[in-house]
């Protein structure tokens, strides 16, 4: 039995190739969701969740516009849900922690309020005079030159750049910390939350292993 060539051609043309590529945006939405998990510990990384939401929306639009070419709708929907949950849920959690982390009787002070421009870095900031002798709550990082293991005294600096990559910190970037009541803390690169009495050194102090003099001190009642 012979087959007409025209009939064969028509039959072949009617067969659709079944493969559809997964939308790259759908894949990216899942990648951003995994990266955003770090935001549980460090809130700035939650920005990845916002990128994940955008990738999910782009994936759904791509799939809706070209349904015969792209798949991955379920993946995009999962990315949309997870990134949305991370942004709203974990973001709210960090906001709650921020609002409740200052102990009663202490005033929040940001490290940048104590810092000075490079030309005046060896002079105390105006804020330091205002809070001298006051109970404050402040965050920072332990400078590696403070030692290793469990510490009762150390130098606190404002950020990881100053801590690890900035060399010797300037005077207005350092606080000499003493933990009270037998408390200790392990040296490392985690941000420390300190509550205690802030003191301004009227005469700057020289500390071993540091080139610049220390302008500020803090006697800490609580460390978190």
C-alpha positions as CSV (number, residue, x, y, z in Angstrom):
1,X,0.0,0.0,0.0
2,X,1.5,3.3,-1.0
3,X,1.4,6.5,1.1
4,X,0.7,9.8,-0.6
5,X,3.7,12.2,0.0
6,X,1.3,15.1,0.5
7,X,-0.7,13.1,3.1
8,X,2.6,12.3,5.0
9,X,3.7,15.9,5.0
10,X,0.3,17.1,6.3
11,X,0.4,14.5,9.1
12,X,3.9,15.5,10.1
13,X,3.0,19.2,10.2
14,X,0.1,18.4,12.6
15,X,2.4,16.8,15.2
16,X,3.5,19.3,17.8
17,X,6.9,19.0,19.5
18,X,5.9,18.4,23.2
19,X,9.0,19.9,25.0
20,X,8.6,23.3,26.8
21,X,11.5,25.0,28.5
22,X,11.2,25.9,32.2
23,X,11.0,29.6,32.6
24,X,14.4,30.9,33.9
25,X,12.6,33.4,36.0
26,X,10.8,30.6,37.8
27,X,14.1,29.0,38.6
28,X,15.5,32.3,39.8
29,X,12.6,32.9,42.1
30,X,13.5,29.7,43.9
31,X,17.2,30.6,44.0
32,X,16.4,34.0,45.6
33,X,14.1,32.2,48.1
34,X,16.9,30.0,49.3
35,X,19.3,33.0,49.5
36,X,16.7,35.0,51.5
37,X,16.8,32.3,54.2
38,X,20.0,34.0,55.4
39,X,17.8,37.0,56.2
40,X,16.6,35.2,59.3
41,X,20.0,35.9,60.8
42,X,20.9,39.1,58.9
43,X,17.9,41.3,57.8
44,X,19.6,43.1,54.9
45,X,19.6,39.8,53.0
46,X,15.8,39.9,52.9
47,X,16.2,42.1,49.8
48,X,16.7,38.8,48.0
49,X,13.1,37.9,48.8
50,X,12.0,41.1,47.0
51,X,14.0,40.1,44.0
52,X,12.4,36.6,44.2
53,X,9.0,38.1,44.2
54,X,9.8,40.1,41.1
55,X,11.3,37.0,39.4
56,X,8.1,35.1,40.2
57,X,5.9,37.7,38.7
58,X,8.0,37.8,35.5
59,X,7.9,34.0,35.3
60,X,4.1,34.0,35.5
61,X,3.8,36.7,32.9
62,X,6.2,34.8,30.6
63,X,4.4,31.5,31.0
64,X,1.0,33.2,30.5
65,X,2.1,35.0,27.3
66,X,4.0,32.0,25.8
67,X,2.2,28.9,27.2
68,X,3.4,26.7,24.4
69,X,7.1,27.6,24.9
70,X,7.5,27.9,28.7
71,X,6.5,25.8,31.7
72,X,7.3,26.2,35.4
73,X,4.1,27.8,36.7
74,X,4.0,25.7,39.8
75,X,7.6,26.6,40.5
76,X,6.9,30.3,40.1
77,X,3.9,30.0,42.4
78,X,6.0,28.3,45.0
79,X,8.6,31.1,44.6
80,X,5.9,33.7,45.0
81,X,4.6,32.2,48.2
82,X,8.0,31.5,49.8
83,X,9.5,34.9,49.0
84,X,6.3,36.7,50.1
85,X,6.3,34.8,53.4
86,X,10.0,35.6,53.9
87,X,9.5,39.3,53.2
88,X,6.4,39.7,55.3
89,X,7.0,37.2,58.0
90,X,10.7,37.4,58.7
91,X,10.6,41.2,58.0
92,X,7.9,41.5,60.7
93,X,10.0,39.3,63.1
94,X,13.0,41.5,62.7
95,X,10.9,44.6,63.3
96,X,9.6,43.0,66.5
97,X,13.1,42.1,67.7
98,X,14.2,45.7,67.0
99,X,11.3,47.2,68.9
100,X,11.8,44.9,72.0
101,X,15.6,44.5,72.2
102,X,16.4,47.5,74.3
103,X,16.1,46.6,78.0
104,X,14.0,48.8,80.3
105,X,16.0,51.8,81.7
106,X,18.4,51.9,78.7
107,X,18.5,54.3,75.7
108,X,19.3,53.1,72.2
109,X,22.4,54.7,70.7
110,X,23.6,54.1,67.2
111,X,27.4,53.7,66.7
112,X,27.4,56.2,63.9
113,X,26.3,58.9,66.4
114,X,29.7,58.5,68.1
115,X,31.8,58.5,64.9
116,X,33.6,61.5,63.6
117,X,34.8,62.6,60.1
118,X,38.3,61.5,59.3
119,X,39.7,65.1,60.0
120,X,38.2,65.0,63.5
121,X,38.5,61.3,64.3
122,X,40.7,61.8,67.3
123,X,38.0,64.0,69.0
124,X,34.8,62.8,70.8
125,X,31.5,63.3,69.1
126,X,28.9,65.7,70.6
127,X,26.7,62.7,71.3
128,X,29.4,61.2,73.5
129,X,29.2,64.3,75.8
130,X,25.4,64.0,75.9
131,X,25.4,60.3,77.1
132,X,28.4,60.4,79.3
133,X,27.4,58.4,82.5
134,X,24.1,57.3,81.0
135,X,22.8,53.8,80.5
136,X,22.7,53.0,76.8
137,X,22.0,50.1,74.4
138,X,24.5,49.8,71.5
139,X,25.5,47.3,68.9
140,X,28.9,46.5,67.3
141,X,31.6,43.9,66.6
142,X,34.5,42.6,68.6
143,X,37.8,43.7,67.0
144,X,40.1,40.6,66.4
145,X,43.0,42.4,68.1
146,X,41.0,42.1,71.3
147,X,42.1,38.4,71.6
148,X,40.5,35.0,71.2
149,X,38.4,32.6,73.2
150,X,36.2,33.9,76.0
151,X,36.6,37.6,76.7
152,X,35.7,39.9,79.6
153,X,37.3,43.0,77.9
154,X,37.5,43.9,74.3
155,X,37.3,46.7,71.8
156,X,34.0,47.2,70.1
157,X,33.9,48.6,66.5
158,X,30.9,49.7,64.3
159,X,31.0,47.2,61.4
160,X,32.7,44.2,59.9
161,X,34.7,46.5,57.6
162,X,36.3,48.2,60.5
163,X,36.6,44.9,62.3
164,X,38.1,42.7,59.7
165,X,39.3,44.7,56.7
166,X,39.8,48.3,57.9
167,X,43.1,47.8,59.7
168,X,43.6,49.9,62.8
169,X,40.3,51.7,63.6
170,X,40.4,55.4,64.3
171,X,39.7,56.7,67.8
172,X,36.0,57.5,67.3
173,X,35.4,54.0,66.0
174,X,36.4,52.3,69.2
175,X,34.8,51.6,72.5
176,X,36.7,49.8,75.3
177,X,34.2,47.3,76.8
178,X,34.3,45.7,80.2
179,X,31.7,43.0,81.0
180,X,30.4,43.2,84.6
181,X,29.3,40.4,86.9
182,X,31.7,37.7,85.6
183,X,30.1,37.7,82.1
184,X,32.2,36.6,79.2
185,X,31.6,36.5,75.4
186,X,33.3,34.4,72.7
187,X,35.5,36.3,70.3
188,X,34.1,36.1,66.7
189,X,32.4,38.0,63.9
190,X,28.8,38.1,65.3
191,X,27.2,41.4,66.1
192,X,27.1,42.0,69.8
193,X,24.2,43.8,71.6
194,X,25.4,45.6,74.7
195,X,23.5,47.3,77.6
196,X,25.5,49.3,80.1
197,X,27.0,52.6,81.3
198,X,28.7,54.7,78.6
199,X,31.7,56.7,79.7
200,X,33.7,59.3,77.9
201,X,37.4,59.2,78.4
202,X,38.3,62.9,79.1
203,X,41.9,61.9,78.6
204,X,42.1,59.4,75.7
205,X,43.5,56.0,76.7
206,X,46.2,54.0,74.9
207,X,45.4,50.3,74.5
208,X,47.9,47.5,73.7
209,X,47.8,46.3,70.0
210,X,46.0,49.5,68.9
211,X,47.7,52.4,67.3
212,X,45.1,55.0,68.1
213,X,43.8,56.1,71.5
214,X,40.4,55.1,72.7
215,X,37.9,57.8,73.4
216,X,35.0,55.8,74.8
217,X,34.4,53.2,77.4
218,X,31.4,51.0,78.4
219,X,30.7,49.0,81.5
220,X,28.3,46.4,80.3
221,X,25.5,44.9,82.5
222,X,24.0,42.8,79.7
223,X,25.3,41.3,76.5
224,X,23.3,39.5,73.9
